[in-house]
Amino acid sequence: MIRLLLRIGIDLVDAALALLIAGWLVEGFTVHPGGFVVAVLVFTAAQAILAPAIFNLARQHASAILGGIGLVSTLVALWVATLFPGGIQITTMTAWMLSPLVVWLITALGGWILSFLIIDKWWSGRAQRTSS
């Protein structure tokens, strides 16, 4: 249970950082402070729900695109997050093409790094406490 809560926390932090960095780097991608928390929550939930569903659809019907599933699910999750007003706004075609790449890269790297720093350290510390 604790591991699941840590994973959710890491995903939320990753999403927050990714959306902020995309807003900073990608012209046409705007993060509105008033709806930022909602955008992060919606994006994280959409990503968690859509990624496995899109993977299963691609595996059954379009196996050639399996390598790009992370980008596709990120694009769809960003689209879902834009449906909630006041959070994020994507206004240009270039932003629609670049923001999924930036957000996917940040969440992937952040997930690996934060998982190693937090979950692996916590798990090894727990293992040491139980063996003592």
ZADO-1210 file (C-alpha; in nm, 4 decimals, padded with zeros to 6 digits):
<atoms>
<atom x="00.0000" y="00.0000" z="00.0000" code="MET" pos="1"/>
<atom x="00.2801" y="00.2400" z="00.0879" code="ILE" pos="2"/>
<atom x="00.4579" y="00.1547" z="-00.2356" code="ARG" pos="3"/>
<atom x="00.1411" y="00.2393" z="-00.4342" code="LEU" pos="4"/>
<atom x="00.1054" y="00.5732" z="-00.2547" code="LEU" pos="5"/>
<atom x="00.4714" y="00.6519" z="-00.3225" code="LEU" pos="6"/>
<atom x="00.4185" y="00.5662" z="-00.6919" code="ARG" pos="7"/>
<atom x="00.1151" y="00.7958" z="-00.7117" code="ILE" pos="8"/>
<atom x="00.3092" y="01.0758" z="-00.5429" code="GLY" pos="9"/>
<atom x="00.5979" y="01.0316" z="-00.7851" code="ILE" pos="10"/>
<atom x="00.3589" y="01.0378" z="-01.0818" code="ASP" pos="11"/>
<atom x="00.2006" y="01.3614" z="-00.9542" code="LEU" pos="12"/>
<atom x="00.5400" y="01.5277" z="-00.9033" code="VAL" pos="13"/>
<atom x="00.6530" y="01.4095" z="-01.2485" code="ASP" pos="14"/>
<atom x="00.3390" y="01.5474" z="-01.4115" code="ALA" pos="15"/>
<atom x="00.3692" y="01.8815" z="-01.2318" code="ALA" pos="16"/>
<atom x="00.7332" y="01.9217" z="-01.3357" code="LEU" pos="17"/>
<atom x="00.6631" y="01.8089" z="-01.6920" code="ALA" pos="18"/>
<atom x="00.3741" y="02.0508" z="-01.7396" code="LEU" pos="19"/>
<atom x="00.5737" y="02.3407" z="-01.5937" code="LEU" pos="20"/>
<atom x="00.8780" y="02.2651" z="-01.8099" code="ILE" pos="21"/>
<atom x="00.6608" y="02.2244" z="-02.1215" code="ALA" pos="22"/>
<atom x="00.4992" y="02.5596" z="-02.0440" code="GLY" pos="23"/>
<atom x="00.8435" y="02.7132" z="-02.0158" code="TRP" pos="24"/>
<atom x="00.9967" y="02.5490" z="-02.3260" code="LEU" pos="25"/>
<atom x="00.7125" y="02.5114" z="-02.5768" code="VAL" pos="26"/>
<atom x="00.5633" y="02.8210" z="-02.7332" code="GLU" pos="27"/>
<atom x="00.1860" y="02.7807" z="-02.7503" code="GLY" pos="28"/>
<atom x="00.1708" y="02.5639" z="-02.4373" code="PHE" pos="29"/>
<atom x="00.0346" y="02.7703" z="-02.1493" code="THR" pos="30"/>
<atom x="00.0037" y="02.6675" z="-01.7862" code="VAL" pos="31"/>
<atom x="-00.2522" y="02.8729" z="-01.5965" code="HIS" pos="32"/>
<atom x="-00.1714" y="02.8984" z="-01.2244" code="PRO" pos="33"/>
<atom x="-00.5366" y="02.8928" z="-01.1170" code="GLY" pos="34"/>
<atom x="-00.6042" y="02.5506" z="-01.2639" code="GLY" pos="35"/>
<atom x="-00.2586" y="02.3986" z="-01.2412" code="PHE" pos="36"/>
<atom x="-00.3448" y="02.1493" z="-00.9656" code="VAL" pos="37"/>
<atom x="-00.6533" y="02.0316" z="-01.1541" code="VAL" pos="38"/>
<atom x="-00.4492" y="01.9985" z="-01.4749" code="ALA" pos="39"/>
<atom x="-00.1874" y="01.7867" z="-01.2946" code="VAL" pos="40"/>
<atom x="-00.4526" y="01.5631" z="-01.1372" code="LEU" pos="41"/>
<atom x="-00.6451" y="01.5205" z="-01.4627" code="VAL" pos="42"/>
<atom x="-00.3297" y="01.4561" z="-01.6673" code="PHE" pos="43"/>
<atom x="-00.1991" y="01.1994" z="-01.4166" code="THR" pos="44"/>
<atom x="-00.5333" y="01.0178" z="-01.3953" code="ALA" pos="45"/>
<atom x="-00.5796" y="01.0222" z="-01.7729" code="ALA" pos="46"/>
<atom x="-00.2278" y="00.8917" z="-01.8271" code="GLN" pos="47"/>
<atom x="-00.2784" y="00.6128" z="-01.5728" code="ALA" pos="48"/>
<atom x="-00.6079" y="00.5053" z="-01.7307" code="ILE" pos="49"/>
<atom x="-00.5317" y="00.5636" z="-02.0986" code="LEU" pos="50"/>
<atom x="-00.1774" y="00.4242" z="-02.1277" code="ALA" pos="51"/>
<atom x="-00.2762" y="00.0591" z="-02.0658" code="PRO" pos="52"/>
<atom x="-00.5906" y="00.0941" z="-02.2788" code="ALA" pos="53"/>
<atom x="-00.4018" y="00.2456" z="-02.5725" code="ILE" pos="54"/>
<atom x="-00.1279" y="-00.0160" z="-02.5373" code="PHE" pos="55"/>
<atom x="-00.3831" y="-00.2988" z="-02.5552" code="ASN" pos="56"/>
<atom x="-00.5555" y="-00.1444" z="-02.8583" code="LEU" pos="57"/>
<atom x="-00.2247" y="-00.0984" z="-03.0393" code="ALA" pos="58"/>
<atom x="-00.1109" y="-00.4502" z="-02.9521" code="ARG" pos="59"/>
<atom x="-00.4273" y="-00.5956" z="-03.1022" code="GLN" pos="60"/>
<atom x="-00.4685" y="-00.3711" z="-03.4061" code="HIS" pos="61"/>
<atom x="-00.1457" y="-00.1819" z="-03.4813" code="ALA" pos="62"/>
<atom x="00.1554" y="-00.3576" z="-03.3359" code="SER" pos="63"/>
<atom x="00.3901" y="-00.1488" z="-03.5511" code="ALA" pos="64"/>
<atom x="00.3309" y="00.1559" z="-03.3299" code="ILE" pos="65"/>
<atom x="00.3908" y="-00.0127" z="-02.9940" code="LEU" pos="66"/>
<atom x="00.7198" y="00.1735" z="-02.9512" code="GLY" pos="67"/>
<atom x="00.5415" y="00.5087" z="-02.9636" code="GLY" pos="68"/>
<atom x="00.2612" y="00.4232" z="-02.7243" code="ILE" pos="69"/>
<atom x="00.4066" y="00.6428" z="-02.4498" code="GLY" pos="70"/>
<atom x="00.3945" y="00.9448" z="-02.6790" code="LEU" pos="71"/>
<atom x="00.0447" y="00.8623" z="-02.8018" code="VAL" pos="72"/>
<atom x="-00.0929" y="00.8173" z="-02.4497" code="SER" pos="73"/>
<atom x="00.0792" y="01.1404" z="-02.3406" code="THR" pos="74"/>
<atom x="-00.0790" y="01.3263" z="-02.6328" code="LEU" pos="75"/>
<atom x="-00.4251" y="01.1911" z="-02.5475" code="VAL" pos="76"/>
<atom x="-00.3780" y="01.2662" z="-02.1750" code="ALA" pos="77"/>
<atom x="-00.2733" y="01.6241" z="-02.2602" code="LEU" pos="78"/>
<atom x="-00.5824" y="01.6592" z="-02.4774" code="TRP" pos="79"/>
<atom x="-00.8037" y="01.5370" z="-02.1913" code="VAL" pos="80"/>
<atom x="-00.6334" y="01.7835" z="-01.9540" code="ALA" pos="81"/>
<atom x="-00.7044" y="02.0728" z="-02.1944" code="THR" pos="82"/>
<atom x="-01.0772" y="01.9933" z="-02.1715" code="LEU" pos="83"/>
<atom x="-01.0752" y="02.1258" z="-01.8138" code="PHE" pos="84"/>
<atom x="-01.0627" y="02.5052" z="-01.8455" code="PRO" pos="85"/>
<atom x="-00.8116" y="02.7125" z="-01.6548" code="GLY" pos="86"/>
<atom x="-00.5341" y="02.4505" z="-01.6344" code="GLY" pos="87"/>
<atom x="-00.3326" y="02.4066" z="-01.9493" code="ILE" pos="88"/>
<atom x="-00.3923" y="02.5426" z="-02.2952" code="GLN" pos="89"/>
<atom x="-00.2293" y="02.4267" z="-02.6179" code="ILE" pos="90"/>
<atom x="-00.2852" y="02.6729" z="-02.9007" code="THR" pos="91"/>
<atom x="-00.0523" y="02.5917" z="-03.1906" code="THR" pos="92"/>
<atom x="00.0100" y="02.2849" z="-03.4024" code="MET" pos="93"/>
<atom x="00.3783" y="02.3031" z="-03.3126" code="THR" pos="94"/>
<atom x="00.2865" y="02.2971" z="-02.9436" code="ALA" pos="95"/>
<atom x="00.0634" y="01.9931" z="-03.0046" code="TRP" pos="96"/>
<atom x="00.3601" y="01.8167" z="-03.1655" code="MET" pos="97"/>
<atom x="00.6333" y="01.9231" z="-02.9197" code="LEU" pos="98"/>
<atom x="00.4530" y="01.9226" z="-02.5857" code="SER" pos="99"/>
<atom x="00.3815" y="01.5454" z="-02.5808" code="PRO" pos="100"/>
<atom x="00.7491" y="01.4824" z="-02.6523" code="LEU" pos="101"/>
<atom x="00.8664" y="01.7169" z="-02.3752" code="VAL" pos="102"/>
<atom x="00.6095" y="01.5928" z="-02.1227" code="VAL" pos="103"/>
<atom x="00.6776" y="01.2263" z="-02.2061" code="TRP" pos="104"/>
<atom x="01.0543" y="01.2745" z="-02.1757" code="LEU" pos="105"/>
<atom x="01.0292" y="01.4558" z="-01.8420" code="ILE" pos="106"/>
<atom x="00.7824" y="01.2065" z="-01.6929" code="THR" pos="107"/>
<atom x="00.9869" y="00.9084" z="-01.8125" code="ALA" pos="108"/>
<atom x="01.3164" y="01.0429" z="-01.6787" code="LEU" pos="109"/>
<atom x="01.1533" y="01.1748" z="-01.3641" code="GLY" pos="110"/>
<atom x="00.9826" y="00.8435" z="-01.3033" code="GLY" pos="111"/>
<atom x="01.3081" y="00.6520" z="-01.3280" code="TRP" pos="112"/>
<atom x="01.5087" y="00.8981" z="-01.1197" code="ILE" pos="113"/>
<atom x="01.2479" y="00.9560" z="-00.8489" code="LEU" pos="114"/>
<atom x="01.1652" y="00.5862" z="-00.8332" code="SER" pos="115"/>
<atom x="01.5290" y="00.5071" z="-00.7734" code="PHE" pos="116"/>
<atom x="01.5777" y="00.7847" z="-00.5192" code="LEU" pos="117"/>
<atom x="01.2569" y="00.7309" z="-00.3258" code="ILE" pos="118"/>
<atom x="01.1098" y="00.3840" z="-00.3723" code="ILE" pos="119"/>
<atom x="01.4330" y="00.1869" z="-00.4020" code="ASP" pos="120"/>
<atom x="01.5882" y="00.3677" z="-00.1042" code="LYS" pos="121"/>
<atom x="01.2705" y="00.3171" z="00.0995" code="TRP" pos="122"/>
<atom x="01.2502" y="-00.0509" z="-00.0011" code="TRP" pos="123"/>
<atom x="01.6150" y="-00.1208" z="00.0838" code="SER" pos="124"/>
<atom x="01.5788" y="00.0629" z="00.4165" code="GLY" pos="125"/>
<atom x="01.2690" y="-00.1415" z="00.4922" code="ARG" pos="126"/>
<atom x="01.4520" y="-00.4630" z="00.4067" code="ALA" pos="127"/>
<atom x="01.7363" y="-00.3681" z="00.6420" code="GLN" pos="128"/>
<atom x="01.4941" y="-00.2888" z="00.9249" code="ARG" pos="129"/>
<atom x="01.3107" y="-00.6199" z="00.8869" code="THR" pos="130"/>
<atom x="01.6315" y="-00.8251" z="00.8713" code="SER" pos="131"/>
<atom x="01.7741" y="-00.6688" z="01.1864" code="SER" pos="132"/>
</atoms>
